[in-house]
Amino acid sequence: MLDLAFIREHPDLIKDVARRRKTAVDVDALLALDADLRETRRRAEFLRAEQNRLSRSIQQAGPDKEAREGFIAQGRAVAAELKELEPRERDLEARLREYLLLVPNIPDASVPEGAGEEDNVEIKRVGQPRQFDFEPLDHVALMQGQDWLDLERAAKVAGSRSYILKGDAVLLELALMQFALQRIAAKGFQPLDVPVLAREYCFFGNGQFPRGREQTYSLPEDEVYLVGTAEVSITGMHTGEILREQDLPIRYVGYSPCFRREAGTYGKDTRGILRVHQFYKVEQYVICRADHEESVRWHEDLLRNSEEIVEALELPYRVLNICTGDLGDAKVKGYDIECWIPSEGRYRETHSDSYFHDYQARRADLRYRDADGVVRYVHTLNNTALASTRTIIALLENHQQRDGTVRIPMALRPYLGGRETLGKPWRG
C-alpha cells in the first residue's frame, strides 16, 4: 500500500503506474473519497470539540438554570449530528481503504516496460542445455517407468492437478527441501516451519488480497485460508509490531507446504506435476531498514543464493527481469529464474525474487524505530530458494540416463545416503 499523502501529491504518476502495470484502479474516485473523508473528519472533530466546550459551559453555568438548559439543548443537537456523522466517517474510511489496497506499487526505473510475460527481458543465461545421445523422456514417462508417480489414484483422491509421489521420488523431494533449507540457513537465515493456515489479515498484509483471493483455498468455518507460500505466514508473524533497528535485517528461510487453486488455468499445463494444487517450498524472506539501496543489495543477494542452488543441482537456467505488465501489484522489481526443461525445449519458471519497499509493511503495519527514535515502515523482500515439483521435473529430465535411471548431482548425494543414481534400469 502506498502512502496516501504521496498519492494526493502525485495522482498522474499513480494513474500512469496503474496503466503500465495493467491494474484497474480509479484514482479520481479514490481522491474524491479522500476529500470527502477529510471534510467529514474535520466536521466530526469540530463537533467533538464543541461537545467538550458545551460540557464545560454547563459546569460553569452554576445556578443559572436558563443558561444551563440552553447549553444542554445545544449539546443534544451537536450529539445528534455527531451520531449521524460517525457511521458515515467509518464507512468512508472502509471504502477508502478498499481503494488504497488496489493501488499498485511504483516500479523501479530498471523494470522493463511490457504487457505480459512475453515482454520479460533475459539478463543472464547459465549452462548449456544437454545434448542427449538417446531419446529423452519427459518427467511423467520417467517417473511412471520407475513407479514413482500415480496420477490416476491422486485424481481419485483429490481431483485434477493432484499427484502421489512414490519410492525414490519421495526421498528426492525430501532431499531437495533439506538441501535448500540447510544451504540458506548456513548463510545466516533463521529456519522457520510456519503455519499453512493463516487468517485473512495475513493475506491483505502480504498483498495477495483482495485481487488474489480466487487463487486461495478458504476454510470459512474457521476463518482461515491455506497459504500459497510461507511468505504470507512470515508477514503475518510481525503484523502490528515495531521492531528495533539494531535487530535489522531479519533473515528467515521458511519451509512449508503451499496450496494454490490455479484458477483461470483450465487446460494449461495439465500433464504431470508442473502446475499443481499442492507442493512444498523453501522461501527466503528479509526484513530490512527503509533504504532503497539496502533493498537492492538484498534483492541481488537473494538472487545469488537461488542461483547457487540451481548451479549446485547442475541445471541450465536463465534469469529474467520481469516487465511492468507481468510484475503484479506489490513488487518494486522482480527477477525470475527459469530452468531448462528438455521435454519442452524451453525454460520454465522455478524461482521468483522480489522486493517491495514499504508496500507490504504499510498493509501489515510493520515498523521499526530508527536510531533517532523515529518510527518508520520496514522494507521487505522474498525469494524462492527451491520449489519441490518444478525442481523435481527439471532435475529428472536433465539428469536422466539411457537406462531410465537418474544421475544425482554431487551436491545432493549427501542427502540421499551417498547414492549416485535414483531408480533401477528399465529402458532397453
Rosetta blueprint (number, residue, H / E / L):
1 M L
2 L L
3 D L
4 L H
5 A H
6 F H
7 I H
8 R H
9 E H
10 H L
11 P H
12 D H
13 L H
14 I H
15 K H
16 D H
17 V H
18 A H
19 R H
20 R H
21 R L
22 K L
23 T L
24 A L
25 V L
26 D L
27 V H
28 D H
29 A H
30 L H
31 L H
32 A H
33 L H
34 D H
35 A H
36 D H
37 L H
38 R H
39 E H
40 T H
41 R H
42 R H
43 R H
44 A H
45 E H
46 F H
47 L H
48 R H
49 A H
50 E H
51 Q H
52 N H
53 R H
54 L H
55 S H
56 R H
57 S H
58 I H
59 Q H
60 Q H
61 A L
62 G L
63 P L
64 D L
65 K H
66 E H
67 A H
68 R H
69 E H
70 G H
71 F H
72 I H
73 A H
74 Q H
75 G H
76 R H
77 A H
78 V H
79 A H
80 A H
81 E H
82 L H
83 K H
84 E H
85 L H
86 E H
87 P H
88 R H
89 E H
90 R H
91 D H
92 L H
93 E H
94 A H
95 R H
96 L H
97 R H
98 E H
99 Y H
100 L H
101 L L
102 L L
103 V L
104 P L
105 N L
106 I L
107 P L
108 D L
109 A L
110 S L
111 V L
112 P L
113 E L
114 G L
115 A L
116 G L
117 E H
118 E H
119 D H
120 N L
121 V E
122 E E
123 I E
124 K E
125 R E
126 V E
127 G L
128 Q L
129 P L
130 R L
131 Q L
132 F L
133 D L
134 F L
135 E L
136 P L
137 L L
138 D L
139 H H
140 V H
141 A H
142 L H
143 M H
144 Q H
145 G H
146 Q L
147 D L
148 W L
149 L E
150 D E
151 L H
152 E H
153 R H
154 A H
155 A H
156 K H
157 V H
158 A H
159 G L
160 S L
161 R L
162 S L
163 Y L
164 I E
165 L E
166 K L
167 G L
168 D H
169 A H
170 V H
171 L H
172 L H
173 E H
174 L H
175 A H
176 L H
177 M H
178 Q H
179 F H
180 A H
181 L H
182 Q H
183 R H
184 I H
185 A H
186 A L
187 K L
188 G L
189 F L
190 Q E
191 P E
192 L E
193 D E
194 V L
195 P L
196 V L
197 L E
198 A E
199 R L
200 E H
201 Y H
202 C H
203 F H
204 F H
205 G H
206 N H
207 G L
208 Q L
209 F L
210 P L
211 R L
212 G L
213 R H
214 E H
215 Q H
216 T L
217 Y L
218 S E
219 L E
220 P L
221 E L
222 D L
223 E L
224 V E
225 Y E
226 L E
227 V L
228 G L
229 T L
230 A H
231 E H
232 V H
233 S H
234 I H
235 T H
236 G H
237 M H
238 H L
239 T L
240 G L
241 E L
242 I E
243 L E
244 R E
245 E H
246 Q H
247 D H
248 L L
249 P L
250 I E
251 R E
252 Y E
253 V E
254 G E
255 Y E
256 S E
257 P E
258 C E
259 F E
260 R L
261 R L
262 E L
263 A L
264 G L
265 T L
266 Y L
267 G L
268 K L
269 D L
270 T L
271 R L
272 G L
273 I L
274 L L
275 R L
276 V L
277 H L
278 Q E
279 F E
280 Y E
281 K E
282 V E
283 E E
284 Q E
285 Y E
286 V E
287 I E
288 C E
289 R L
290 A L
291 D L
292 H H
293 E H
294 E H
295 S H
296 V H
297 R H
298 W H
299 H H
300 E H
301 D H
302 L H
303 L H
304 R H
305 N H
306 S H
307 E H
308 E H
309 I H
310 V H
311 E H
312 A H
313 L L
314 E L
315 L L
316 P L
317 Y E
318 R E
319 V E
320 L E
321 N E
322 I L
323 C L
324 T H
325 G H
326 D H
327 L L
328 G L
329 D L
330 A L
331 K L
332 V L
333 K E
334 G E
335 Y E
336 D E
337 I E
338 E E
339 C E
340 W E
341 I E
342 P L
343 S L
344 E L
345 G L
346 R E
347 Y E
348 R E
349 E E
350 T E
351 H E
352 S E
353 D E
354 S E
355 Y E
356 F L
357 H L
358 D L
359 Y H
360 Q H
361 A H
362 R H
363 R H
364 A H
365 D L
366 L L
367 R E
368 Y E
369 R E
370 D L
371 A L
372 D L
373 G L
374 V L
375 V E
376 R E
377 Y E
378 V L
379 H E
380 T E
381 L E
382 N E
383 N E
384 T E
385 A E
386 L E
387 A E
388 S H
389 T H
390 R H
391 T H
392 I H
393 I H
394 A H
395 L H
396 L H
397 E H
398 N H
399 H L
400 Q E
401 Q L
402 R L
403 D L
404 G L
405 T L
406 V E
407 R E
408 I L
409 P L
410 M H
411 A H
412 L H
413 R H
414 P H
415 Y H
416 L H
417 G L
418 G L
419 R L
420 E L
421 T E
422 L E
423 G L
424 K L
425 P L
426 W L
427 R L
428 G L
